[in-house]
Amino acid sequence: MTTLRGPMKALINDFSLSAVVAGFIATVISYAGPLVIIFQAAESAGLSHAVLSSWVWAISIGSAVLGIGLSLRYRVPIIIAWSAPGSALLVSLLPQISLNEAVGAYMVASLIIFLVGISGTFDRLIGKLPAAIAAGMLAGILFSFGTGLFVSLQAKPFLVLAMFASYLLVKRLSPRYAVLAVLLVGCSIAFATGDLRQEALVIGLATPVWISPEFSLAASLNIALPLVMLALTGQFVPGMAVLRGAGYQTPASPIITSSALGSLLLAPFACHGLNLAAITAAICTGREAHEDPARRYVAGVVGGLAYLLLGLFGATLVSLFTAFPKELIAALAGLALFGAIAAAMTSAMAQPDDREAALITFLVTASGMSFMGLSAAFWGLMFGIAAHLLLSVRRASLPAAAPLHTTNLAKEEATG
């Protein structure tokens, strides 16, 4: 009983409305886009509504328990979510393989990620990643969300402009509550103008369904290995970059191992993988969550509680995002991430020696390109590191050449 009182008392003392709003919005945005991809994957594979409901339940409950536990353990806003790139991968792969084999592949992928985490290999790799390149990758990932705000103007100009204006006004008066103001204004306008489709709202609980795993070499090669690569390069690397950029030095190993174990346990209920979030985590690690970094972990706990509630009411969750206009979600995401985008771009350009490498990382990542089945975040990282190494070698040779250049100039001035 004593052990529980300490964390609970600290949580109550550190509680703030801004952190609650940040955690809630992060969860809303997690569901807004990636969940649609899961619906597409389920539809392409011809999965039943019962299996889809179980899938939503598994990823939600897993994200909730892991997010709450890790945030309380490390006093850091740790947001766990399902693999969005992995969901996109399954859209084309699930129709070609049985659901039982897919579950077996999920378990193999989780086991491999667990071994990577427990070995400490990831920690050593992330520790050697130049800060400017990590920031450039993060800025590239968030870039489309910032531009999405203004793209949504085409369809809903009044809604988006009102949200934008309220953000600027409240940001000037009380910065911590700017995002809350945006959420309230957006929902009020959607309700008043009839854009909120109330008839689409239903109340219904999600029910877990057990799926017995089957293991095959083909499923392991076609599903497990790509899921591992996408999770490590497309999720954990940018996710750790977000935490490092916010000044948190939490080790990656326990986050990776915990996420892998959670994924392994929930795989028989259709969970395809849980990992550290990057985009939504940026909302909870910024100043908008709280001025004091030590109190931002409350956003991670609240985000986990929101996952828990929405995961239990799976059918209600689906109808909720059907009811809201997609422009509202896009504007909310873009405005909530303004601070994170600015911080990432500032960090990326802060070091003159790494400025070009960081710019290359940003451009490749922001392009959204995909090559050899690997995400733009992975290739942005690879191109950025290559540029960093090549330009560092070039700069290292410059001091040796400088005296010769100076001597030649001196001779020309003497003869002139």
N, C-alpha and C positions, 0 to 999 in steps of 0.2 A: 504493500500500500504506500509505503514511504517513497519507493522508487517511482511510483506514478505521480505523486504529488509534485515533485520537482519540475518535471517537464510541463505538466499542466499549469502549474503556477507561473512558470516562465512564459508559457504561451499566452496566458491571460494578460500578463504584464506587458508583453510585446505586441499585443493585439492593436491593429489600426485599421480604419476603414479603407485607406488607400491600398493596403496589402490585400484586404479581402476582395476589393474590386479587381486588382491586378490578377489574383488567382482565379477569380470567376471568369474574367475575360479571356485569360489564357486557355481555360478549359473550353469555353464557347468556341474559340477559334480552332482549337484542336479538333472539335467535332465538325466545324463548318465545312472544311474542304476534304480532309483525309477520309472522313466517314463516307462521303459520296463515292470515293474510289472503291471502298469495300463493298458498297452496294453494287457497283459495276462488276467487280470480280465475282460476287455471288450470283449475279444475273447471268454472266457469261458462262459460268460453270453449271447453271441450272440448279443451284442449291435451294433447298426449301426455306420457307420463312422461319421455321423452327431452328434450323442450323444458323441462319443469318442472325437471329435473335441471340443465340448462344455465342456467336462470334463477337457481337457487340458487347454482350455481358462480360465475356472473358477479358477482352482488351481494356474495358472500363474498370472492372474490379482489380485487375492486375496493376493498372496505372495508378489507381487510388491507393492501394495498400503500399506499393513501393514508394510512391511520391510522399505519402504521409510519413512512413517509417524513416526514409532517408533524410527528409527535411528536418525531422525532429532529432535524428541521430547526429547530424553534422551542423545543425543550425544554419543551413544554407537552403535557398529556394530551389530545390531539385524537382524538376518536372519530368515525369516519366510518361511516355506516350507510345503508341504503336508505330511501327515502321510504315510511313507513308510511301516511300519508294518501294518497299516490299509489297505493299498493297497493289501498287501499279504493276509490278512484276507479275503478280498472280492473275491479273486480268487476262493475260495471254497464255499463262501456263496451266491454270487450274482445269480448263476444259480438256486438256490432253492427258490428265492423270486422275486417278481415283482420289476421293476425299481422304480415304484411309491412308493412302500412300503420301498424300500431302501432309497429313498430320505427322506421319513418321519422319518426313523431311524437316518439318518444323522442329521436332525434337532433336534431330541430328544437328541442325543449325544452332540451336540453343546450347547444346553440349560443347560445340566448337567455340562459341563465343565465351562460354564459361571458362574453358581452358585458357583462352587468351587473357581473360580478366584476371584469373587467379595466378597466372605466371608473372604478372607485372610487366609484360612486354609492352602493353599499350601505354602505361605510365612513362616508360623510358622514351617511347617514340614521341609522345605529346610534349614531353619536357624539352625536346630538342627542336621543336617547331618554332621558328621565329615569330615573335608576337605580331609583327606587322602583317605577315602572311596569313596568320590565323584571323586577324581582324579584317583583312581584305576578303577572305572567304566568307566570313560572317556577313559583311556588308553586301556581298553579292547574293547571298541567300535571301536576305531581307529586302533587297532592292525591288523585286517584283511586287511585294506587298505595299511598298510605298507608292509605286506608280499605279497600282491597282486602285488606290483611292481616287485618283484623278480620271482613270479610265471609266470608273463607275459613274462619273458625271454625265456621260452620254445618255444613260438610261434614266437616271433619277437625279436631275440637277438640283431640284429644291431640297431633297432629302440630304444629299451629300454636302451641298454648300452650307446648309444649316448646321450639320454636324461639324464641318470644318470651322465655321465661324465660332461656334460654341467652344471648340477646342482652344482656339486662339484667345478668346476672351477670358475663359476660366484659367488658362495657362498663365495669363498675365496677373490675374487676381489671386489665384490659389492653385499653383501647379500640381499639387498632389491629387486634386480632384478633377483634373481636366478630362481624363478618360471616363470617369463616372458621368460627368456632364454629357459627354458625347453619347454614351450608352442611353441615358435617360431621354435626351433630345431625339435620338434616332428612333427609339421605340415609341415615343409619344407621337412623332410625325407619322410613322408607319401605321399606328393605330388610327389616328385622326383621318388620314387620307384613304384608309381602306386597303393599304398594301399588306397589312397583317391578315392573313387568311385564317380567321378564327375557326372556320368550319373544318380546317385540316387538323386541328388539335384533337388528340385522343388520349385516353389514359390507359396504360397497359404495362404489365411487368414483363421483364425478360426472363426466359427460362433456359438454364444450361442444359446442353445435350451432350452426352458422352459419345465420342467417336474413337473406336479402337484403332490404334496406329498400325500401319504395315510399313515395313522397311524394304526399300529397293534401291539398287545402285543408280538407276535412271533418275528417280526422284531426288536422290541425294545430290547428284551432279547438276540436275536442271533447276532444282529449287533451293536445296540447303546451301550450297556454296554461294550462289548469287545473293541469297538473303544475308549470309555472313558478311560478304563484301559490302553490301549496301548498308548494313547496320553499323559496321565499324567505320567506314569512310564517309557515309552520307549522314549518319546520325550522331555517333559517339564523338567523332572528331570535331564537328561544328558545335555539338553540345558542350564539350569540354572547353572549346574556345570561348563560348559565351560565359561560362563560369570564370575562366581565367581573366577574360576581359573586364569582368565586374570586380575583380580583385579576390575572388575566392580560390583558395589553393586546395580544395578538397581532392583527395586522390581518386583517380579514375577506376582503379581496380575494384573496390567494393561496390561502386555503382554498376559496373559492367557485370560482375559476378551475380549481384542481387537481381538485376534485370534478366539475366540468362536463366537463373533458377526459377524466377516467376514465369518466364515464358515456357520453360520445360514443364512445369506443373500444370499450366493452363492450356498447353498445346492440344490435349485430347478434347478440349471444349471449343476447338477451332481457332485459338489464338495463334497468329502467325509470327508474333515476335514483339517484345516490348524493349524500348531503349530510351536513352536520354534524349529529351526534346531539345531543340535548338531555337526555333522561331518563337514558340510560346514561352520558352524559358527566358528569352530576352525581355519579355514584358515584366516578368517577376524579379529579374535581377537589377533592373534599372531604378533610377531615383523616383520614378512615378510610383513604385511600390512603397518606398519609404526612404527618407533622407539618410537614415542610419542603416548601413548594409547589414548590421548584426540583427536587425529586426525584420528583414525581408523574407526570412524563412517562413513567416506566417502565410505569405502568398502561396508557397509550396504546399503547406498543410491545407489551406482553403481550396486550392486547386484539386487536391486529392479527394477532399470531401465532396466537391462538386462532381468529380468523376464517379464517386461511389453512388451518389444520388441519381445521376443521369443514367448510370449503368444499370441500376436496378429497374428503372422505368424505361426500358429499351424502346418499346413502341411509342411512348410519349416523346422520347428523344428524337426519334425519326420524324414524327409529325411536327415537332417544334421547329426544326430547321427547314421543313417544307413550308411552314407558315411565314417565316421571315423572308423578306426580299433579299436576294443575294448581294445587292448593292449595299445594304446596311452592314452586312458582315464584312464585305470588302473594305468599306470606309472605316469601320471599327478597327479592323486589323491594321490598316495602314496608319491610322492616327495613334493607335496604341504603341506602334513600333517606331514612331518618329525619333524618340530619344535614343533607342537602341541603334538605329541606323546612323544617327549623327555621331554617337560615341564610337561605333565601329569604323566609320570613315576617318574620324579624327585620329584614332589609334593607327590605322593603316598608313596614313600619310605623315605620322609624327616623326619617323626616323628617315632622314634624307637618304641614307645609304640603302635602305630597303624600299624606297618609295616606288621605284619601277616594278620591282617584283610584286609588291602589294597591289599595284594597279593591274598588273597582268592577272593576278589571282582574282581580283574583283571582277574584271571584264569576262574572264572565262566562266566564272561561277554565275554571274548575272545573266549570261547568254542563255542558260538553261539547256545547253547542248548535251547530247548523250552519245557516247562513243564506246563501242565494244561492250554495251550493256552496263556501263558505269556512269554514274551521275556527274553533272556539271561540277558539284562540290568536290568530288574526287579529282577530276581533271584540273580544276582550278588550283587545288593543292599541289598537284604534280607539276604543273606549268610554273607555279609560283616558286616552288622549291628549286626547280631547275634554273630559273632566272636568278634566284638568290645566289646559288652556287657559282654560276657563270659570271655574274657581275661582281661577286666578291673576289673571285680570282683576278678579274680585270683590274679592280681597284687596288688589290694587293701589289700589283706590278707597277702601278703608277708612281709611287714614291721613288722607285729606282730610276725611272725615266725622267723625273722632274729635274734633277741636277743638270742632266745633259741639256734639257730644254733651256734652263736658266743660263747655262754657260754659253750656249749659242746666242741667246739674246744679248748677253753681255758683250760677246765678241762683235756682234753687228752694231751695237751702240758705240763700241770703242772705235770701230773702223769708220762708222758714219760720222 
